[in-house]
Amino acid sequence: MSLNKVEPEMEKSRSRITEVTEKGNTGVEEGSDGGGFGCCGFILITISFFFILVTFPLSIWLCFKIVTEYERAVIFRLGRVTKGGPKGPGLFWVIPCTDTFRRVDLRTISFNIPPQEVLTRDSVTIMVDGVVYYRIFSPTVVVTKVENADQATQMLAQTTLRNMLGTKNLSEILTDREEMADQMEHVLYDASKEWGIKVERVELKDVKLPISLQRAMAAEAEASREARAKVIAAEGEMN
């Protein structure tokens, strides 16, 4: 897959991000409105407001929360996601007795893929590791759709690395590392966008060959150099 082919695909995928986000947020909001809070829910909210008024101004310290510029807060009221989407950055309001919230970091996160033992298509066992950069683009989706987004992304990256390299020959892995990294980025992106995560970059760091194979390749390279040297010497004598 060339870079010219990858760029249009990435543009199409970016356009699909907005659709996924809107569908995810709409589904969550519809779930909140579908059944409402019920009679007991409204009673609890009313009692909470009553205690806020009774304990004012001390209660103000429990009602206002702050998130930083790179964070968003997903608020749950009686277990349901509140309307309006994630809050932040800055100051926002919660009801102490009925509301809970989750902070979501929007900065780019990186992690190392541990060395993976891969059997290539030409039956050579190698060890490959890499690094993945990703960020969260939909805080509501990442909180409600997946239990542990970081761990899920890491497990997906390890599996994708083994599966993808298993379809390549050793020569392709050694020479086309950048192209394979682009392909892996595209595969991870398609899989993780449903969780509200965008994989931004993938790099293959190191490819470790077995010692016996390294010696065989070194001997082959040395024999090739010696053969070229003999050809050059023979041509010089003839001239």
Backbone hydrogen bonds, N-H to C=O, Kabsch-Sander energy under -0.5 kcal/mol:
donor,donor_aa,acceptor,acceptor_aa,energy
6,V,2,S,-1.8
7,E,3,L,-2.2
9,E,5,K,-1.3
10,M,6,V,-2.6
11,E,7,E,-2.1
12,K,8,P,-2.2
13,S,9,E,-2.3
14,R,10,M,-2.5
15,S,11,E,-1.9
16,R,12,K,-1.4
17,I,13,S,-1.1
17,I,14,R,-0.6
18,T,14,R,-0.9
19,E,15,S,-0.9
20,V,16,R,-2.5
21,T,17,I,-2.8
22,E,18,T,-2.7
23,K,19,E,-2.6
24,G,20,V,-2.6
25,N,21,T,-2.9
26,T,22,E,-2.6
27,G,23,K,-2.5
28,V,24,G,-1.8
29,E,25,N,-2.5
30,E,26,T,-2.8
31,G,27,G,-1.7
32,S,28,V,-1.4
33,D,29,E,-2.0
34,G,30,E,-2.3
35,G,31,G,-0.7
36,G,32,S,-0.6
41,G,37,F,-0.9
42,F,38,G,-2.1
43,I,39,C,-1.9
44,L,40,C,-2.4
45,I,41,G,-2.4
46,T,42,F,-2.3
47,I,43,I,-2.6
48,S,44,L,-2.3
49,F,45,I,-2.2
50,F,46,T,-2.1
51,F,47,I,-2.4
52,I,48,S,-2.0
53,L,49,F,-2.1
54,V,50,F,-2.4
55,T,51,F,-2.3
56,F,53,L,-0.6
58,L,55,T,-1.4
59,S,55,T,-1.1
60,I,57,P,-1.0
61,W,58,L,-1.3
62,L,59,S,-1.2
63,C,59,S,-1.2
64,F,60,I,-1.5
65,K,92,F,-2.6
67,V,90,G,-2.2
71,E,68,T,-1.7
72,R,104,V,-1.8
73,A,87,K,-2.7
74,V,102,R,-2.4
75,I,73,A,-0.6
76,F,100,T,-3.7
77,R,75,I,-0.5
77,R,80,R,-3.5
78,L,76,F,-0.6
78,L,98,T,-2.5
80,R,77,R,-1.5
82,T,75,I,-2.2
85,G,82,T,-0.7
87,K,73,A,-3.0
90,G,67,V,-2.7
92,F,65,K,-2.2
94,V,63,C,-2.8
98,T,95,I,-0.8
99,D,95,I,-2.6
100,T,76,F,-2.4
102,R,74,V,-2.1
104,V,72,R,-2.7
106,L,70,Y,-3.0
109,I,134,Y,-3.8
111,F,132,V,-1.7
113,I,130,G,-3.1
116,Q,128,V,-3.2
118,V,116,Q,-0.6
118,V,126,I,-3.0
120,T,118,V,-0.7
120,T,124,V,-2.6
121,R,168,K,-2.7
123,S,120,T,-1.7
126,I,118,V,-2.6
126,I,124,V,-0.6
127,M,208,K,-2.2
128,V,116,Q,-2.2
129,D,206,D,-1.6
130,G,113,I,-1.1
131,V,203,E,-2.6
132,V,111,F,-2.3
133,Y,201,R,-2.8
134,Y,109,I,-2.7
135,R,198,K,-2.0
137,F,135,R,-0.5
137,F,196,G,-2.0
138,S,196,G,-1.4
142,V,138,S,-2.3
143,V,139,P,-1.5
144,T,140,T,-2.0
145,K,141,V,-2.6
146,V,142,V,-0.5
152,A,148,N,-2.4
153,T,149,A,-2.3
154,Q,150,D,-2.0
155,M,151,Q,-2.5
156,L,152,A,-2.2
157,A,153,T,-2.2
158,Q,154,Q,-2.1
159,T,155,M,-2.2
160,T,156,L,-2.5
161,L,157,A,-2.2
162,R,158,Q,-2.0
163,N,159,T,-2.5
164,M,160,T,-2.6
165,L,161,L,-2.1
166,G,162,R,-1.4
167,T,164,M,-1.3
168,K,165,L,-1.6
173,I,169,N,-2.0
174,L,170,L,-2.1
175,T,171,S,-1.7
176,D,172,E,-2.6
180,M,176,D,-2.0
181,A,177,R,-2.0
182,D,178,E,-2.1
183,Q,179,E,-2.1
184,M,180,M,-2.5
185,E,181,A,-2.3
186,H,182,D,-2.0
187,V,183,Q,-2.2
188,L,184,M,-2.7
189,Y,185,E,-2.3
190,D,186,H,-2.1
191,A,187,V,-1.7
192,S,188,L,-2.6
193,K,189,Y,-1.6
195,W,192,S,-1.7
196,G,193,K,-1.4
197,I,192,S,-1.7
198,K,135,R,-2.9
199,V,197,I,-0.5
200,E,133,Y,-2.2
200,E,198,K,-0.6
201,R,133,Y,-1.7
203,E,131,V,-2.6
205,K,129,D,-1.3
205,K,203,E,-0.7
206,D,129,D,-0.9
208,K,127,M,-3.3
208,K,206,D,-0.5
209,L,207,V,-0.5
214,Q,210,P,-2.3
215,R,211,I,-2.3
216,A,212,S,-2.1
217,M,213,L,-2.7
218,A,214,Q,-2.3
219,A,215,R,-2.6
220,E,216,A,-2.2
221,A,217,M,-2.4
222,E,218,A,-2.4
223,A,219,A,-2.4
224,S,220,E,-2.1
225,R,221,A,-2.1
226,E,222,E,-2.4
227,A,223,A,-2.2
228,R,224,S,-2.1
229,A,225,R,-2.4
230,K,226,E,-2.2
231,V,227,A,-2.1
232,I,228,R,-2.5
233,A,229,A,-2.3
234,A,230,K,-2.5
235,E,231,V,-2.3
236,G,232,I,-2.0
237,E,233,A,-2.1
238,M,234,A,-2.0
239,N,235,E,-1.7
